[in-house]
């Protein structure tokens, strides 16, 4: 037990470097309180114990990839009535969908009937705008500005997405810290320049833990959508969850064509009520 407490505290300190715990083999009241706080932050059962799911969230970016989630995102598989019924029956509350096909030949763009199917089941939507987010050379100030302008126009004119909604811009590759601090930071500065002239939507970043934290700490993104299931990404290895995380992508269900996302509740997407009020 003594050795396991040491290991637990070591993992905990990697995830919470501002912790007040003392590095020894005793599981005392201070550690109990710190674990409770960590469990609340990670949306786990708040029991103060070093249980399986807590260990998982301390050691790997997915946490327990088998846990039930309240959010999902999907690209190629459309949200038909049958799928919407199934998602609702499984307890999903929020669905992430792409609002453009630009940047590829695949049909991943959100359709109006999907919005109807999602809203009629009482679920909400969080929008994703991705063109060439998997290519390092795409991340320039100019491309960030242009992507943001297009995203705003599509969200406002095509879908009527209500103001106050967060649009996520992916960094969909294993970006090293020097890339995040340079080109990716410049890209999000361009995104912010475009959003600043409109002042209607919020900016979200999708990527590894470290990518999301750096961009958010510069004040360039309101929320972080973490690519937790990319467990081999250097930006997920040994880095804590960003403080503003909204979704954590933990498991790809190939049969259903969805990614399961843990939902923190910081961002609930846009709902039917908000959508109707802005479009009436």
C-alpha positions in Angstrom: 0.0 0.0 0.0 2.8 2.4 0.9 4.3 2.1 -2.6 1.0 2.5 -4.3 0.3 5.7 -2.4 3.7 7.0 -3.6 2.8 6.1 -7.2 -0.6 7.7 -6.8 0.9 10.9 -5.4 3.5 11.0 -8.2 0.8 10.7 -10.8 -1.3 13.3 -9.0 1.5 15.8 -8.8 2.0 15.5 -12.6 -1.7 16.4 -13.1 -1.8 19.1 -10.4 1.5 20.8 -10.0 0.1 23.3 -7.5 -1.1 20.6 -5.2 -0.4 21.0 -1.4 0.1 17.3 -0.8 3.3 16.0 0.8 5.1 13.3 -1.2 5.1 10.4 1.2 3.4 7.0 1.6 0.5 8.3 3.7 -3.0 8.8 2.3 -4.1 11.6 4.6 -6.8 14.2 4.8 -5.0 16.6 2.6 -4.7 14.1 -0.2 -8.3 13.1 0.2 -9.4 16.7 -0.2 -7.2 17.2 -3.2 -8.5 14.0 -4.9 -12.1 15.2 -4.3 -11.2 18.4 -6.1 -9.5 16.5 -9.0 -12.5 14.2 -9.3 -14.9 17.1 -9.5 -12.7 18.8 -12.1 -12.6 15.6 -14.2 -16.3 14.9 -13.8 -15.7 11.7 -11.8 -17.6 10.4 -8.8 -16.5 12.6 -5.9 -15.5 10.1 -3.3 -11.9 11.1 -2.4 -10.6 7.6 -3.2 -7.9 6.3 -5.5 -10.4 4.2 -7.4 -10.0 2.8 -10.9 -11.4 5.8 -12.8 -9.3 8.2 -10.8 -6.1 6.2 -11.5 -7.1 6.1 -15.2 -7.5 9.9 -15.4 -4.2 10.4 -13.7 -2.3 8.1 -16.0 -3.7 8.4 -19.5 -5.4 11.2 -21.5 -8.5 9.1 -22.2 -9.0 8.2 -18.6 -11.3 5.2 -18.4 -12.3 5.0 -22.1 -15.2 2.7 -21.3 -17.0 5.2 -19.1 -20.4 6.5 -20.2 -20.3 10.0 -21.8 -22.9 12.7 -22.3 -21.5 14.0 -25.6 -20.2 12.7 -28.9 -18.9 14.0 -32.2 -19.2 12.5 -35.6 -18.2 13.4 -39.2 -19.2 11.0 -41.9 -22.2 9.3 -40.2 -25.2 11.7 -40.4 -27.6 12.0 -37.5 -30.7 10.3 -38.9 -33.9 9.9 -37.0 -32.9 6.4 -36.0 -29.5 7.4 -34.8 -30.9 10.4 -33.0 -33.3 8.1 -31.2 -30.5 5.8 -30.2 -28.2 8.6 -29.0 -31.0 10.0 -26.8 -31.7 6.5 -25.4 -28.1 6.2 -24.4 -28.1 9.4 -22.5 -26.2 11.7 -24.9 -27.0 15.4 -24.4 -24.7 17.2 -26.9 -23.5 16.3 -30.4 -20.5 17.9 -32.2 -20.9 18.4 -35.9 -18.8 19.9 -38.7 -20.1 23.1 -40.4 -18.0 22.8 -43.6 -16.7 20.4 -46.1 -13.9 22.7 -47.2 -10.5 21.1 -47.1 -11.5 17.6 -48.3 -13.7 15.5 -50.5 -15.7 13.8 -47.7 -19.3 14.8 -46.9 -19.1 15.7 -43.2 -21.1 18.9 -43.2 -24.1 19.3 -40.9 -27.4 19.1 -42.6 -30.7 20.9 -41.7 -32.5 17.6 -41.1 -29.8 16.6 -38.6 -30.5 19.8 -36.7 -34.2 19.0 -36.6 -33.5 15.4 -35.5 -31.1 16.5 -32.7 -33.3 19.3 -31.4 -36.5 17.2 -31.5 -34.9 14.8 -29.1 -33.9 17.6 -26.7 -30.2 17.4 -27.5 -27.9 20.3 -28.4 -25.1 20.9 -30.9 -21.5 22.2 -30.7 -20.1 23.3 -34.0 -16.6 22.4 -35.4 -14.9 24.2 -38.3 -12.0 22.3 -39.8 -10.4 22.7 -43.2 -6.7 21.6 -43.1 -6.3 21.3 -39.4 -4.2 18.1 -39.8 -1.5 19.9 -41.8 1.2 21.9 -39.9 1.8 24.3 -42.7 -1.8 25.5 -42.6 -1.3 27.3 -39.3 -0.6 30.9 -40.3 -2.1 34.2 -39.2 -3.6 34.7 -42.6 -5.3 31.2 -42.7 -6.6 31.7 -39.2 -8.2 35.0 -40.1 -9.7 33.6 -43.3 -10.9 30.4 -41.7 -12.6 32.4 -38.9 -14.3 34.8 -41.4 -15.7 31.8 -43.3 -16.8 30.0 -40.1 -18.6 33.1 -38.9 -20.3 33.6 -42.2 -21.4 29.9 -42.4 -22.6 29.8 -38.7 -24.5 33.1 -39.1 -25.9 33.0 -42.7 -26.3 29.3 -43.4 -27.2 27.8 -40.1 -28.4 30.8 -38.0 -26.4 29.6 -35.1 -27.1 31.9 -32.1 -24.5 34.4 -30.8 -22.7 33.2 -27.7 -22.0 29.8 -29.3 -18.4 28.4 -29.3 -17.0 27.3 -32.6 -14.1 24.9 -32.3 -11.0 25.1 -34.6 -9.0 21.9 -34.6 -5.2 21.3 -34.3 -5.6 17.8 -35.5 -2.0 16.5 -35.4 0.8 16.0 -32.8 2.0 19.6 -32.6 5.2 20.1 -30.6 5.4 22.9 -28.1 7.6 25.1 -30.4 5.0 24.8 -33.1 2.2 25.7 -30.7 4.1 28.7 -29.4 4.8 30.0 -33.0 2.7 29.0 -36.0 -0.4 27.7 -34.1 -0.4 30.7 -31.8 -0.3 32.9 -34.9 -3.2 31.1 -36.5 -5.4 31.6 -33.4 -4.3 35.3 -33.3 -5.7 35.5 -36.8 -8.9 33.7 -35.7 -9.2 36.2 -32.8 -8.7 39.2 -35.1 -11.6 38.0 -37.3 -13.9 37.2 -34.3 -13.1 40.5 -32.7 -14.6 42.4 -35.6 -17.8 40.4 -35.3 -18.0 39.9 -31.5 -20.8 37.3 -31.7 -19.3 33.8 -31.2 -16.7 32.4 -28.9 -13.5 30.6 -30.0 -12.7 27.0 -29.0 -9.5 25.0 -29.7 -9.4 21.3 -30.3 -6.1 19.4 -29.8 -3.8 17.7 -27.3 -3.8 18.8 -23.7 -0.7 20.9 -24.0 -1.9 22.6 -27.3 -5.2 23.5 -25.7 -3.6 24.8 -22.6 -1.0 27.0 -24.3 -3.6 28.6 -26.7 -6.0 29.1 -23.9 -3.4 30.6 -21.5 -2.6 33.2 -24.2 -6.3 34.1 -24.0 -6.9 32.9 -27.6 -9.6 30.4 -26.8 -12.5 30.3 -24.4 -12.9 26.5 -24.2 -10.8 23.5 -25.0 -12.0 20.3 -26.8 -9.3 17.8 -25.9 -8.2 15.0 -28.2 -7.7 12.7 -25.3 -8.0 9.5 -27.3 -4.7 10.4 -29.2 -2.8 8.9 -26.3 0.5 8.8 -28.3 0.5 12.5 -28.9 3.4 14.2 -27.2 1.1 17.0 -26.1 -1.0 14.5 -24.1 2.0 12.8 -22.3 2.5 14.1 -18.8 0.5 17.2 -19.3 -2.6 18.1 -17.1 -6.0 18.8 -18.5 -6.5 22.4 -19.5 -8.5 24.3 -16.9 -11.1 25.4 -19.4 -11.8 21.9 -20.9 -15.3 21.5 -22.2 -15.1 18.1 -24.0 -12.6 15.3 -23.8 -12.6 12.9 -26.7 -11.9 9.4 -25.2 -13.0 6.6 -27.5 -13.9 6.0 -31.1 -16.8 3.7 -31.7 -16.1 2.4 -35.3 -19.4 0.6 -35.5 -21.5 3.7 -34.8 -19.0 6.1 -36.5 -18.8 8.4 -33.4 -16.2 9.6 -30.9 -17.4 9.5 -27.3 -16.7 12.8 -25.5 -16.7 13.4 -21.7 -18.7 16.6 -21.2 -17.6 19.0 -18.4 -20.7 21.3 -18.7 -18.7 24.4 -19.4 -20.0 24.4 -22.9 -23.4 22.9 -23.7 -23.5 23.9 -27.4 -26.6 25.6 -28.7 -30.1 24.2 -28.1 -33.5 24.4 -29.8 -34.7 27.2 -27.6 -31.7 29.4 -28.4 -31.8 28.5 -32.1 -35.5 29.3 -32.4 -35.2 32.6 -30.5 -32.5 33.9 -32.8 -34.3 32.7 -36.0 -37.7 34.2 -35.2 
